[in-house]
Amino acid sequence: MKFTLSWLKDHLETTASLEDILYALTDLGLEVEEVVNPVAKLAPFTLAKVLEATQHPDADRLRVCKVLTNEGEKQIVCGAPNARAGITVVLCKPGDYVPGIDVTLGVGKIRGVESHGMMASERELELSDEHNGIIELPTGEVGQKFTDWLAENRPAVCDPVIEVKITPNRPDALGVRGIARDLAARGLGKLKPLEVPAIAGGFASPVTVAIDESLKAKGCPHFAGRTIRGVTNGPSPDWLQARLKAIGLRPISVLVDITNYFTFGLNRPLHVFDVAKVQGGVLRIHPAQGGEEFLALDGKTYALRAGMMAISDADGVESLAGIMGGEHSGCTDKTTEVFLESAFWDPITIATTGRALKINSDARYRFERGVDPAFTLPGLDLATRMILDLCGGEASDLAVDGAAPDTTRVYKLNPARVSSLVGMEIPEAEQRQTLTALGFKLNGNQAVPPSWRPDVLGDADLVEEVARVASLTKLVGKPLRRMVPGVPRPILTPLQIRERAARRTIAALGYNECVTYSFIDEAAAALFGGGSDAVRVENPISSEMTHLRPDLLPGLLRAAARNQARGFMDLALAEIGPAFHGGEPGEQHLQATGLLVGASAARDPHGSRRPVDVFDVKADVEAVLAALGAPAKVQISRKVAGWFHPGRSGAIGLGPNVMASFGEVHPKVLAEMGVKGPAMAFTVLVAAVPQPKVKTPTRPALAISDLQAVDRDFAFVVDKGVEVLTAVNAAQGTDKALIESVRVFDQFTGDKAEAQMGAGKKSIALTVRLQPTDKTLTEADIEAVSKKVIEKVTKATGGTLRG
């Protein structure tokens, strides 16, 4: 939202400085993005006087001028037809930058004659498009700064332009008056009254309006207008053109410029139809049938879809309701009779239509956020008055259909809530004064929001308005009052504590944390078990973000592909965040996912370098599970998702409860995601890790035995399809109290193994550690346990003890 300081002062009676106004705007929530002083670029230029102008000896159209400056007399060659003795001009000296021609001046020779600077035209100083001659000033002293002369004689040119960022909940601030109202409530001045004139119609409007019954309830509850005949359309007055140019609008004609002026000044978009081009005498507001073509004022033709609101006459669509007028009924210099429209449109309908047709306009921007429905008729009267003043003519009676929707709502005003919700002590009288200044009506402890504030929807919003105007910078930090004596309860939930532990552990393992989008494309989602309509985004911001992610791994793979494309081949990426198994609230789960690609270590003279493998991520996932408090003894199965390599992956769990998966990413998945493999990954389902059975604030006592442990080695001949884990689990389960660990130390496979042990056979060698806790083991004890280990493993694997 852009406006000039003088425009603001049309609505706000204030003596506050520009700096105070800018600070107050940002503090009120209307963040100032930029302030442009249009004459700052003219600061180097000064006034000078031409003493003499003689014909150039070698050029008919050039004159050699003697110019009196604050540095004495200077010789300047000038080609302007009005260069002559006695005039006061604007001087650009050598070294000055001239913005209109994008040149820094120097001393030069023009057709053999030396020239020390130039005398500028308005276009060369970007004051206007005038370039027929140099600037002639009626007053001014030699050496006076040109900016000072402008401030005294043409203050509109020096008007600072302020741009503020308007949040979606403040449609009232899309008009200069709304911004002035906030500043007046803050105490930076007084809001000037807006007197709505009484317009007496001199004749019945030849154009009437009719809203389709299907739209009155929601789409267009109120449409009004009047005919103004005998108008003279042409260029706008200088003051109006200057205002529009300052905020980046191009003046078109006085009729169109007036509608733009009301759009930005009072947040009241309007439209004018050329009555001579309206056929049938009736403007109908109706839903489109679908397929109608409409040539808009932006010069583009749009095909309307069924249900879009349109304004039509007997020949067809003349305007796209609330968004943009049509070229056919637009006003020109020949227009002498217009129909001025003012209406209230449903924000959702306007937003849907504008987004579908990809039309962005100032009217759409305001209507889809919500304009003041009660200002429809007053805005029409104010604009009518300005048209009559600037264009002449005579106004008709009103042509109206529908009525302004009733937005009345009442909320309880509880002054004590400011203290409880915000923590500020604001007297009740000040609270009431603030709300009244913002346009609220107070009746005892009841507050009625004004019609231009659709964002106020509860008593908490009343507190927000009071605190916002009082300034949240006055909020003083205070310690929270302890409600219950003793040690306070933890603030973080168990899941949040685990999330933090997983994040810190993964970072300590050397992974770089990523934050990827929660939305991915349908093809990637399908690769990881998602992509259904239940998780489809209705209004995706791009074709690559159409579905909620079913897993974190696709985002990390995309990041890996981007890094590889830029030459970074060794990657350790991780992310902790939600993945979605449905589209309803709660249908999400927290994951901690890591991805390794490339080599396990950087290339250096002393370190070993090898590709990462499945055991790297197995070690990492076990470290994360240990940090989350998972039991030390878990089961590993091959029941993993389809995006893992079936022979180089595993799932860690307790019975049917899967806590994590790890392994090599399937080559087909890597090819689809554009990643050069192999790549290893793990995923921990944080919430699936069971909580420790004993919850104490301290670590458990160290359990250690001073009795000597005993290691026994076993080698078994089994079928080569038997998994080593089967043998390990069988040995581990022989005596859970005595057997501390089971470790694989050798596996003999291949042709040589089959030559010794038989076709389709292999050898598995295990080390079983026995750790007594109450007595030293005897040879008989060791033999008894060893016998049980052999029985268990041979039964589980179908193998035999290797001789």
MIPAVEX-225759 format. One record per residue (C-alpha): x, z negated, y. Coordinates in steps of 0.02 Angstrom, whole numbers, plus 50000, padded with zeros to 5 digits. Layout:
REM MIPAVEX-225759
XZY...
***
This chain:
REM MIPAVEX-225759
500005000050000500775005750165500255001550342501035000050514501244984250615500104990650754498754995050625498854977250560498674970650737497064980650757496324967850638497424952650668497644944450835499394937250819501004933550911501994931050751503624940450733503864954150607505024942850504503694929150496502374941750442503484948950305503914931650237502094926350237501534942150147502724939550002502334921049995500474925049986500744936049834500784952649928502604956549892503454966550027504394980949944505064990050096505044989750285505485005850374505945006250557505665024750598506835024650747508305015550668509125032350633509015036350820510025021150874511635030850919510785042751040510745040051228509965048351381510925060651487510575072251635510955090751649511905093751812512205112351794511725126251672512635143151684512575158551575513785159051430515075172851463514925180251287513115176551234511475180951320510475166651242511735152751268512055142051422513555131651465512935115051534513785101251629512955085251572513125068051651513315054751515513805036451510515565042651474515645054451622515335073151633515345082951470515265101551434513925106351307513425123751249511545124851222510395138751160508725130751207507675141351327507245126151433509035120451462509195119351650509875108351788508955092451833508135087851668508405071551573508865074751390509305065751229511175066951196512015067451026513885064351044515305069750929515305057950778513405055450783512365059850630510865070850671509515067750537508455083350565509885095250527510875083450412512485085950510513785074150583514335081750749516095085550803516925093950951516775112650921516905129751000515375140951016515825159051053517485153351126516795139251236517125121051191515585110051165515585090951162513975086751071512195093251081510535090351169509215087351036507475093951003506085083550926506285091950756508145088350754507745069950778506295070850652505035065650784503925080950755504035099250704504275104750886505825115650902505455127351047506665118251159507635102351189506755086051232506355084051417506025066051467504995062251623505925045951654507495037151599509225032451660510865040251607511635030051466509995021551418509725020451231508425032851171507655019651058507375008251208506535022551301505395025951152504915007551140504365007651323503535024651331503015029551153502805013051058501815021550918503385030950867504325014350848502975006450741503754998150586502995003750420502714989950292502464993350107501784979549996501524978749809499704975249767499344967049600497834973549501496814957849536496834960249726495824975949767495354968549935497184970049988497104988949970496424989250147497354983650303495934971850347496094962750182497934959850215497544953850391496264941650319497584933550209498784931650354497424924050462497034911550325498884906950319498814903350506499784918050575498394923350689496534926050703495544939250611494694950350738492824952750714492254969150638490684974250728489614986450632488664997950751486825001550732486655020350706484945026950755484515042750661483845056850767483125067350626482805067250439484335071850337484185089550266485235083550118484515070050006485295060849858484685056749684485545045949552485175049649370484235035049293485535033349155486865029549287485945017349399486225002449286488115004349283488955020649332488285022649509487095008849564487155013649749487385030349840487095033150025487455046150156486875054550315486985071450396487915073650560487585090150649488425098050797490165091650755491775099950810493125099350678494935101850726496575092350742496455073350749496975063450902498825059350913498565040850872497635044950712498905057950658500325045850693499535032450584499275044050437501005051750452501795034550456501075030150285501515046950210499875056350228499755073850299498455075850437497205089450390495745089050511494855075650607493425074350481494575072550331495785061350426494375049250469493955047150284495785043750245495875031550390494425021450318495165022250143496745013450197496085003450343494524995650267494704999950082493145010850096493405028050020492215041050092491915059750073491195073250186490255088650124490015104350226488105105150233488125124050250488895125250077487715112949991486355122549901484615115849865484655101349988484935088149853486545080249792486295074049614487385060549537487305063649350488325063249189489165079849149488505089649002490265094748954491175110948989490785112249175492245118749277492665110949444493915116949576494545101149661495325098749832497055098049752496845116449707496705113349520495235117749408494625104249289493475105649139492315090749135491945081448975490225075448925489765059049012490935060649161490045056949325489845071849441488995075749607488115092549600486995103449706485885117549646487395128649609488455116349511489745102549526490305099149705491285083049681492025072349544491195055749580492345042749656493925052749620494055069249714492975081249812492765099649777493575114349864491925123649881491045110849991492605105250084492625105250274493555118150378493795121750563492155131450558491145116550495489805110950616488675100450503489265087850375488535075550251489515059250252489485050350083489765031850045489465025349869489895011749745490565017649577490855007949416492735004249400492825007049211491945023849220493075029749361494655023949270494115032549109493745049049195495325048949301496415045149152495605058549044495825072049177497505065149238496935064949419497755052349535496955049949705496825036149834494955035049802495165033149614496545020149639495335009349738493705012249647494445008449476495064991649542493444987649630492924990349811491704979349906489944984549848489154975949998490174986450119489435003150065488205004550209489244995750344490705007150301489565022250318488975016550490490745013150553491345030250496489815038550573490225030450739492015036750734491455054450690490225054450834491575048050952492915060450899491905075550844490285073850940488635078150862487035069150812486725058150660485215058950545484255045250457485045037750302484835046050133484965032150003484665029849818484925013549723485534997249796487134987449806487374977049648487184958349668488884950349644488344932849695489114919149589489354900749623490774889349568491034870949589492304865649719493254850349660494634845949785495494834749658495834849449543497174856149660498214840749620497874841249432498114859949409499474864049536500254847249577500024848749766499154836249877498084846449998496754837750104494964842650067494674848350246496144860450233495494867050068493804870650143494574878650296495634890150186494174895950080493114898950234494494909250314494594919850155492734923650166492024910850044490364902850085490324884050057488754874050027489214856149989490304856649833489754874349789490814889449835490174907449838491574920549828491434935349948490884952049880492604959549906493434947149785492944952449608494474943249540493764925949578492884921349416492974902449402493344886049488495174887549437495264903149546494704892749695496194881349664497344896449654496734902949822496984886249907498734883949834499224901949871498774900750054499534883450072501154890849996501804886549825503524884349904502894867149956502714862149774503884847549737504544845249561504044828749479504434821849306502994822049184502134805449162502404798348988500694795848911501234785648758502694773348758504164777148644504984793248590503934808248641503334820548511504304836748493503764850548611504194864848495503164868248340504034868748170503924887748170504724888648343506124877148286506424888248136506404903848244507744896248354508784891248203508644908848131509144916748296510674905748317511234908048138511084926848144512054927248308513404916248230513544928648087514064942048211512454951648236511934958648405510154953748447508974967948493507254967648572506304983248519504544988848558503104981948455502394999648449503105013648342502545031148295501365034248149502665042648038503885028148053502495015548024501955024747866503735023647797503615004647804501875002147735500895003647899500125017348004498305013447965496885014948090496774995948097498414995048193498205010948296498365008548484496865015748577497815020548734499655022848685500875025448826501775038948726501685048148560503105037248496502095021148520500455024248432500435010148304500884991848291502484989848191502274983648011504094978348002505574975648120506724987148023506105003848097506524998048273508274992948219508525009448127508015019048284509265008748384510615012248254510255030948262510415030848452512075021448441512755033148308512285048148416513425040748549514885037548433514595019348385514645019648195514965001348147513414991248190512724974048157510984973148235509644959848218507934955448288506774940548274504974944248317503214947748255502704961548136500884966048108499904967847947498244970248037497494973448206496514957248226497124941248310498214931448190498614946348080500464945448116501964936548044503674931548109505174940748039507054938848057507854955448013509664961148009510454978247987512254982547942512925000347957514695006647939516214996247895516344977647867517784975547989518554984848134520024996048098521654986848136523434985948065523124969947966521284969347916520514977447766519164990447800517774994347678515965000047691514674986347700513784983247536512304973847468513304957747445513654956947632511814955747675511484944547524512734931947594511964933347767510174931147709510684915947607511494908447761509894911147863508824903547725509984888547716509824886047905507924886247886507994872747752507594883447601507924875747430509644879047360508974885247194507884900547211507434915747107507994933447143506904947647082506884966547101505114967147168505574974147338504704985947459504875004647441506045006647589507434997647493508545005947362507735001247194509394997447108510324989147251509104976647323508224960547284506884948347338507214929647356505794917847321505064902947232503844909147101502604921047185503144915547360504354928547428505424921547568506614936047599507154953347545508864961447555509784976747498510254994547537509015004647637508325019347537509245035647578507595044747606507115032047739508805033947823508595052847826506865051247905507515039248038509075049548077510325036248022511965040547937512105028547792512325018947690511445004647781511114986947721509684976147783508834959547757507164952647810506704934247812504864929147822505144913647925503444905747895503594908447706505094896747690504384880147627504634864647732505824851547662504904838447559505784824347647505674824947835506964813547914507854814748080509534812247994510474821647861510254815847680511594805147602513074814547528512874815247340514604817047260515304811847092517054804947062517014810846882517964826346832516994842646819517214853846668517194872946669516764882846514516844901746501515654912146398515614930946364514064939446296513794956846227512124963446290511244980046315511904988446472510134988446546510064969346545510224961646717511604949046745510374937946837509394935546675510924927946592511354917346744509584910046757509544906446570511204897146576510704887746734509094881646654509944874346501510264857246579509804856346763510514838646782512214842246707512534860546750513074861646931513334880546944513434896646847514574910546911514884928246850516734931846843516804948146744515754962646684516514975146560515584991746558515915010146531516595020946391517955008846339516694994646328515515004946221516965010246109517334991946073515584984446072514444998846025513465012346115512385006146259513244989146266514174979246400515024962446416514524948746539515704934046568515044917746645515864901846705514754886646682515264871146778514724854346705514724839946828514384822646754513734808846866513664793346756515044795046624516504805846576516014819546456516674819146280517114834346178515504831946080514484831746240515314847646300515074856446134513224851446129512904858646302513914874246261512884877146106511274876046207511954888246336512344900946201510624898946124509724900746290510704915946349510614925246183508744922146174508454927846353509554943246346509464948146163511364948346159512694939646058514204929046098515704940346112517064936645984
***
